[in-house]
Amino acid sequence: MGQTTRRGTIAILTGGGDVPGLNPAIRAVTIRAAREGYRVLGVRRGWRGLVDIVPHPDADNSEAVMELTPEVVRRVGRTGGTFLHSSRTRPSHLPRELVPAHLRDRYDAEVNDITPEILRNLEFLGVDVLIPIGGDDTLSYGHRLHQEGVRVIAIPKTMDNDVPGTDYCIGFSTCVTRTIELTHRLRTSAGSHERILVIEVFGRYAGFTALVPAMAGAADRCVIPEHPFDPEHLTRLLVEDRARNPSRYSVVLVSEGARMIGQEEMVYAEEERDQYGHKKLGGIGDRISSMIKRLSPKYNNGRRVNTVSQRLGYLVRSGDPDALDSIVPMAFGNLALDLVEKGRSGLLVAVRDGVYDSVPIESVMGAGKVVDVEQYYEPERLRPKYTTFAGKPLFIMTGG
């Protein structure tokens, strides 16, 4: 594995949740790198692949890493997901049960930092530049490797569009497109039964995936993590929206990380935490739906309004990328290679004020990117502000 071409070896990996646009990014990096004379390795299952490498010339590491060529990646750019696969592995916080067998004599704590082994494995593979594609969790470990002396060029992806330092993350446009499409489809059931439609969408800390579709007309109201809401107030607004609609229904988009006033924590689907300390979210939509049904008679002349509750979940992160998530990954991949060619590292490729750029990878460790409520959200109306568009980025409120 350690043999390299004249120009060196580039390794690429994808970590965290899958989004449409990952395969086009892998394709762009591989084709450009091969043209420039680099050897390209695809690390499988995110950081997990680098954990599982056995640094011995006779070891079979085909489950952890594969060689990428233009022939291998040529067709994958048309598809969603990541053909390299992904995981939420964090080598600096690896549970004992996930430590590979050949390392267990050295790492037997409840939680282990095996970064020295990751550095050894990168050297064994002959990696000159590492290109991780991920959200702020995945890229935070890329920052750690940068601090350890590894040449890292990072590419941001996440449906929530909340990686600090960039206006745009791979996957966001497709998420918005699917959310609008699926919400419009669900309208037929809500309208047929004259109900209030409650749709839960992704968004742990940032409400862009609820706010932008609402701005595009997908919903009457939206509730976002950045501003706790009053369920009584939401119910009143939705009942009024329903009464004004000739088809007698109304729609609210609910970020999975949204909280009611007085609610200390988000609603979790399970209590187990991943290696980045996050519990799996899910259930706030169902809870809001039940409350609206219970509270609705107060605002509907004593008559209850039934609800439809739907969690979009993986439907918005599956399938092929839309146009923007086919174009931006191509640009990001080539921008990463531009930086490699210049001998630069420790950078995150980005869109800043509508222009492709790069920022220090330390940006991913900064304050999370969230909706500016004062500029873009109306708490009293629980909907986006439709003013001050001049000079704003393509997605209006997503400037980093």
C-alpha positions as CSV (number, residue, x, y, z in Angstrom):
1,M,0.0,0.0,0.0
2,G,2.9,2.4,0.7
3,Q,4.0,2.8,-2.9
4,T,3.1,6.2,-4.4
5,T,3.3,7.8,-7.8
6,R,5.6,10.7,-8.7
7,R,3.1,13.3,-7.4
8,G,2.1,11.5,-4.2
9,T,-1.0,9.9,-2.7
10,I,-4.3,11.6,-1.8
11,A,-6.8,9.8,0.4
12,I,-10.5,10.7,0.6
13,L,-13.2,9.6,3.0
14,T,-16.8,10.4,3.9
15,G,-18.0,10.5,7.5
16,G,-21.3,11.1,9.3
17,G,-24.7,11.0,7.7
18,D,-25.0,10.3,4.0
19,V,-26.3,13.1,1.7
20,P,-26.7,13.4,-2.0
21,G,-23.6,15.0,-3.5
22,L,-20.9,12.9,-1.8
23,N,-20.3,10.6,-4.8
24,P,-20.0,13.6,-7.2
25,A,-17.4,15.0,-4.8
26,I,-15.4,11.7,-4.6
27,R,-15.6,11.6,-8.4
28,A,-14.4,15.2,-8.9
29,V,-11.4,14.7,-6.5
30,T,-10.4,11.4,-8.1
31,I,-10.6,12.4,-11.8
32,R,-8.8,15.7,-11.2
33,A,-6.1,14.1,-9.0
34,A,-5.5,11.3,-11.5
35,R,-5.1,13.8,-14.3
36,E,-2.6,15.7,-12.2
37,G,-0.6,12.5,-11.6
38,Y,-1.7,11.6,-8.0
39,R,-2.6,8.2,-6.8
40,V,-6.0,8.2,-5.0
41,L,-7.1,6.0,-2.1
42,G,-10.7,5.8,-0.9
43,V,-11.0,5.1,2.8
44,R,-14.0,3.1,3.6
45,R,-16.5,3.9,6.4
46,G,-15.1,7.3,7.3
47,W,-12.6,7.4,10.1
48,R,-13.5,3.7,10.8
49,G,-11.4,2.7,7.7
50,L,-8.3,4.3,9.2
51,V,-9.0,2.7,12.5
52,D,-9.2,-0.8,11.0
53,I,-6.0,-0.7,8.9
54,V,-3.4,-3.3,9.8
55,P,0.0,-1.7,9.0
56,H,1.7,-4.8,7.7
57,P,2.7,-5.5,4.0
58,D,1.0,-8.9,4.1
59,A,-2.3,-7.7,5.7
60,D,-5.5,-7.7,3.6
61,N,-6.8,-4.1,4.1
62,S,-9.3,-4.3,1.2
63,E,-12.2,-3.8,3.6
64,A,-10.7,-0.6,4.9
65,V,-9.3,1.1,1.8
66,M,-9.5,0.9,-2.0
67,E,-7.7,2.4,-4.9
68,L,-9.8,4.9,-6.8
69,T,-9.3,5.5,-10.6
70,P,-11.4,7.5,-13.1
71,E,-12.8,4.2,-14.3
72,V,-14.0,3.3,-10.8
73,V,-15.7,6.6,-10.1
74,R,-16.9,7.7,-13.5
75,R,-20.5,6.6,-13.1
76,V,-21.0,7.1,-9.3
77,G,-21.3,10.9,-9.7
78,R,-24.9,10.4,-10.9
79,T,-26.0,8.6,-7.7
80,G,-26.8,9.6,-4.1
81,G,-25.2,8.3,-0.9
82,T,-21.5,7.4,-0.7
83,F,-20.1,4.3,-2.3
84,L,-17.2,4.5,0.1
85,H,-19.7,4.1,3.0
86,S,-19.7,6.1,6.2
87,S,-19.7,5.9,10.0
88,R,-19.7,8.1,13.0
89,T,-16.4,6.7,14.3
90,R,-14.3,9.1,16.3
91,P,-10.7,7.8,16.7
92,S,-10.0,10.1,19.6
93,H,-13.0,8.7,21.6
94,L,-13.1,5.0,20.5
95,P,-15.1,2.7,22.8
96,R,-13.2,-0.4,24.0
97,E,-15.5,-2.7,22.1
98,L,-14.6,-1.0,18.7
99,V,-10.9,-1.2,19.2
100,P,-9.5,-3.6,16.5
101,A,-8.2,-6.9,17.8
102,H,-4.6,-6.1,16.9
103,L,-4.7,-3.0,19.1
104,R,-6.4,-4.3,22.2
105,D,-3.2,-5.0,24.1
106,R,-2.4,-1.3,23.9
107,Y,-5.9,0.3,24.2
108,D,-8.1,-1.2,26.9
109,A,-9.7,1.8,28.5
110,E,-13.4,2.4,28.4
111,V,-12.8,5.1,25.8
112,N,-9.5,5.4,23.9
113,D,-7.6,8.0,21.8
114,I,-5.9,5.9,19.1
115,T,-4.7,8.9,17.1
116,P,-1.1,7.6,17.2
117,E,-2.3,4.5,15.3
118,I,-4.2,6.7,12.7
119,L,-0.9,8.6,12.1
120,R,0.9,5.3,11.7
121,N,-1.7,4.0,9.3
122,L,-1.6,7.1,7.2
123,E,2.2,6.8,6.9
124,F,1.9,3.1,6.1
125,L,-0.5,4.0,3.2
126,G,1.9,6.7,2.0
127,V,-0.8,9.4,2.3
128,D,0.5,12.8,1.5
129,V,-2.8,14.7,1.6
130,L,-6.1,13.7,3.3
131,I,-9.4,15.0,2.1
132,P,-12.2,14.3,4.6
133,I,-15.8,15.1,3.6
134,G,-18.2,15.7,6.4
135,G,-20.0,17.9,8.9
136,D,-18.5,19.6,11.9
137,D,-18.2,16.4,13.9
138,T,-16.2,14.5,11.2
139,L,-14.2,17.6,10.3
140,S,-13.3,18.3,13.9
141,Y,-11.2,15.1,13.9
142,G,-9.7,16.3,10.6
143,H,-8.7,19.4,12.5
144,R,-7.1,17.2,15.1
145,L,-5.0,15.4,12.4
146,H,-4.1,18.8,11.0
147,Q,-2.7,19.7,14.4
148,E,-0.8,16.5,14.4
149,G,1.0,17.5,11.2
150,V,-1.2,15.8,8.6
151,R,-1.9,17.7,5.4
152,V,-5.7,18.1,5.4
153,I,-8.0,19.8,2.9
154,A,-11.6,19.4,4.2
155,I,-14.9,19.5,2.2
156,P,-18.1,20.5,4.1
157,K,-21.3,18.4,3.8
158,T,-24.5,18.3,5.9
159,M,-28.2,18.6,5.1
160,D,-28.5,21.1,8.0
161,N,-26.1,23.4,6.3
162,D,-24.6,24.3,9.7
163,V,-20.8,23.8,9.2
164,P,-19.2,27.1,10.3
165,G,-17.1,29.0,7.8
166,T,-19.1,28.2,4.6
167,D,-22.4,29.5,3.2
168,Y,-23.1,26.1,1.6
169,C,-22.6,22.5,2.6
170,I,-23.1,19.5,0.2
171,G,-26.5,18.0,0.6
172,F,-28.5,21.1,1.7
173,S,-30.1,21.9,-1.7
174,T,-31.3,18.4,-2.2
175,C,-32.7,18.3,1.3
176,V,-34.6,21.6,0.7
177,T,-35.8,20.3,-2.7
178,R,-37.1,17.0,-1.3
179,T,-38.7,18.7,1.7
180,I,-40.7,21.0,-0.6
181,E,-41.7,18.2,-2.9
182,L,-42.7,15.8,-0.1
183,T,-44.6,18.5,1.8
184,H,-46.6,19.4,-1.3
185,R,-47.4,15.7,-1.8
186,L,-48.6,15.4,1.8
187,R,-51.0,18.3,1.3
188,T,-53.4,16.1,-0.6
189,S,-54.0,14.0,2.5
190,A,-54.2,16.9,4.8
191,G,-56.6,18.7,2.5
192,S,-58.8,15.6,1.9
193,H,-59.4,15.3,5.7
194,E,-59.2,19.0,6.5
195,R,-56.4,18.5,9.0
196,I,-53.4,20.3,10.3
197,L,-50.2,18.8,8.8
198,V,-47.2,18.6,11.1
199,I,-43.9,17.7,9.3
200,E,-40.7,17.0,11.3
201,V,-37.5,17.7,9.3
202,F,-33.8,17.5,10.1
203,G,-32.1,20.3,12.0
204,R,-30.5,19.6,15.4
205,Y,-29.2,23.1,16.2
206,A,-29.9,25.1,13.0
207,G,-33.3,25.7,11.5
208,F,-32.3,26.2,7.8
209,T,-34.0,23.0,6.6
210,A,-37.3,24.2,8.0
211,L,-37.0,27.9,7.3
212,V,-35.8,27.8,3.7
213,P,-38.6,25.4,2.5
214,A,-41.1,27.6,4.4
215,M,-39.8,30.6,2.6
216,A,-40.3,28.8,-0.6
217,G,-44.0,28.3,0.2
218,A,-43.9,24.7,1.5
219,A,-45.6,25.6,4.9
220,D,-47.7,28.2,6.6
221,R,-45.5,28.2,9.7
222,C,-42.2,26.7,10.9
223,V,-40.6,26.2,14.3
224,I,-36.8,26.1,14.6
225,P,-34.2,25.3,17.3
226,E,-33.0,28.9,17.6
227,H,-36.2,30.1,19.2
228,P,-38.4,28.2,21.7
229,F,-42.1,28.4,20.8
230,D,-45.4,28.4,22.6
231,P,-47.6,25.5,21.5
232,E,-50.7,27.5,22.3
233,H,-49.6,30.3,20.0
234,L,-48.6,27.8,17.3
235,T,-52.0,26.1,17.5
236,R,-53.9,29.4,17.3
237,L,-52.0,30.4,14.2
238,L,-52.4,27.1,12.4
239,V,-56.2,27.0,13.2
240,E,-56.5,30.5,11.7
241,D,-54.4,29.4,8.7
242,R,-56.7,26.4,8.2
243,A,-59.8,28.6,8.5
244,R,-58.5,30.9,5.8
245,N,-57.6,28.1,3.4
246,P,-60.5,27.1,1.0
247,S,-59.2,23.5,1.3
248,R,-59.4,23.7,5.1
249,Y,-55.9,22.6,6.1
250,S,-52.6,24.1,7.2
251,V,-49.0,23.1,7.4
252,V,-46.1,23.5,9.9
253,L,-42.5,22.4,9.4
254,V,-40.8,21.4,12.7
255,S,-37.0,21.2,13.1
256,E,-36.1,18.0,15.0
257,G,-34.2,20.2,17.5
258,A,-37.0,22.6,18.1
259,R,-38.1,23.1,21.8
260,M,-41.2,24.4,23.4
261,I,-41.0,27.2,25.9
262,G,-40.0,25.7,29.2
263,Q,-38.7,22.5,27.6
264,E,-35.1,22.1,28.7
265,E,-34.0,19.4,26.3
266,M,-34.7,18.4,22.7
267,V,-36.9,15.3,22.1
268,Y,-34.8,12.2,21.7
269,A,-35.7,9.0,19.9
270,E,-33.2,7.0,22.1
271,E,-30.9,7.8,25.0
272,E,-27.7,6.2,23.6
273,R,-25.0,8.7,22.6
274,D,-22.8,8.3,19.6
275,Q,-19.0,8.8,19.7
276,Y,-19.5,12.6,19.3
277,G,-21.8,12.8,22.3
278,H,-25.1,13.1,20.4
279,K,-28.3,11.3,21.1
280,K,-30.5,10.4,18.2
281,L,-33.3,13.0,17.8
282,G,-36.9,12.4,16.8
283,G,-40.4,12.7,18.1
284,I,-40.9,16.5,18.6
285,G,-43.3,16.4,15.5
286,D,-45.5,13.7,17.1
287,R,-45.5,15.6,20.4
288,I,-46.5,18.9,18.7
289,S,-49.2,17.1,16.7
290,S,-50.8,15.7,19.8
291,M,-50.7,19.1,21.5
292,I,-52.3,20.8,18.6
293,K,-55.1,18.3,18.4
294,R,-55.7,18.8,22.2
295,L,-55.5,22.6,22.1
296,S,-57.4,23.2,18.9
297,P,-61.0,23.3,20.3
298,K,-60.0,26.5,22.2
299,Y,-59.4,28.3,18.8
300,N,-62.0,26.4,16.7
301,N,-65.3,27.1,18.4
302,G,-65.0,24.1,20.6
303,R,-64.4,21.6,17.8
304,R,-61.2,19.5,17.6
305,V,-59.0,19.7,14.5
306,N,-57.3,16.5,13.7
307,T,-53.7,16.4,12.6
308,V,-51.4,14.4,10.3
309,S,-47.9,13.9,11.7
310,Q,-45.1,12.9,9.4
311,R,-41.3,12.6,10.0
312,L,-39.5,13.0,6.6
313,G,-36.2,11.6,8.0
314,Y,-34.2,9.6,5.5
315,L,-36.5,10.4,2.6
316,V,-34.8,13.8,2.2
317,R,-31.2,12.4,2.3
318,S,-31.7,9.4,0.0
319,G,-31.8,9.2,-3.8
320,D,-29.9,11.2,-6.5
321,P,-28.5,14.7,-5.9
322,D,-30.3,17.7,-7.4
323,A,-28.6,20.1,-9.8
324,L,-26.9,22.2,-7.2
325,D,-25.6,19.1,-5.3
326,S,-24.1,17.9,-8.6
327,I,-22.4,21.2,-9.4
328,V,-21.1,22.3,-6.0
329,P,-19.4,19.0,-5.2
330,M,-17.6,19.2,-8.5
331,A,-16.4,22.7,-7.7
332,F,-15.4,21.8,-4.1
333,G,-13.5,18.7,-5.4
334,N,-11.5,20.8,-7.9
335,L,-11.0,23.6,-5.4
336,A,-9.5,21.1,-3.0
337,L,-7.1,19.9,-5.8
338,D,-6.2,23.6,-6.6
339,L,-5.1,23.9,-2.9
340,V,-3.2,20.6,-3.1
341,E,-1.4,21.8,-6.2
342,K,-0.4,25.0,-4.4
343,G,1.0,23.0,-1.5
344,R,-1.5,24.3,1.0
345,S,-3.2,22.5,3.8
346,G,-5.2,23.0,7.0
347,L,-8.1,24.5,5.0
348,L,-11.8,24.0,4.5
349,V,-13.1,24.6,1.0
350,A,-16.1,26.9,1.2
351,V,-18.6,29.3,-0.4
352,R,-18.4,32.7,1.1
353,D,-20.7,35.5,0.0
354,G,-21.6,33.5,-3.1
355,V,-18.0,33.0,-4.1
356,Y,-15.9,29.8,-3.9
357,D,-13.1,30.2,-1.4
358,S,-11.3,28.5,1.4
359,V,-11.0,29.2,5.1
360,P,-8.8,27.8,7.9
361,I,-10.0,24.4,9.1
362,E,-10.1,25.8,12.6
363,S,-13.4,27.4,11.4
364,V,-15.2,24.1,12.0
365,M,-14.3,24.4,15.7
366,G,-15.9,27.8,16.1
367,A,-19.4,28.7,17.2
368,G,-22.1,26.8,15.3
369,K,-23.8,28.4,12.3
370,V,-27.4,29.0,13.1
371,V,-30.3,31.1,11.9
372,D,-30.0,34.8,12.7
373,V,-33.5,35.1,14.3
374,E,-33.5,38.9,14.3
375,Q,-32.7,39.1,10.6
376,Y,-34.6,36.1,9.2
377,Y,-37.3,34.9,11.5
378,E,-40.5,36.3,12.9
379,P,-41.2,34.7,16.3
380,E,-44.6,36.2,16.6
381,R,-45.7,34.8,13.3
382,L,-43.5,31.7,13.4
383,R,-42.4,32.1,9.8
384,P,-39.5,33.6,7.8
385,K,-39.1,37.3,7.2
386,Y,-39.8,38.2,3.6
387,T,-37.8,41.4,3.5
388,T,-34.2,42.6,3.0
389,F,-33.2,40.3,0.2
390,A,-30.8,42.6,-1.5
391,G,-27.2,41.5,-1.0
392,K,-28.1,38.2,0.6
393,P,-26.7,34.8,-0.4
394,L,-28.5,32.4,-2.8
395,F,-30.2,30.6,0.1
396,I,-31.0,34.0,1.8
397,M,-30.2,33.3,5.4
398,T,-27.3,30.8,5.1
399,G,-24.3,33.2,5.1
400,G,-21.5,31.8,7.3
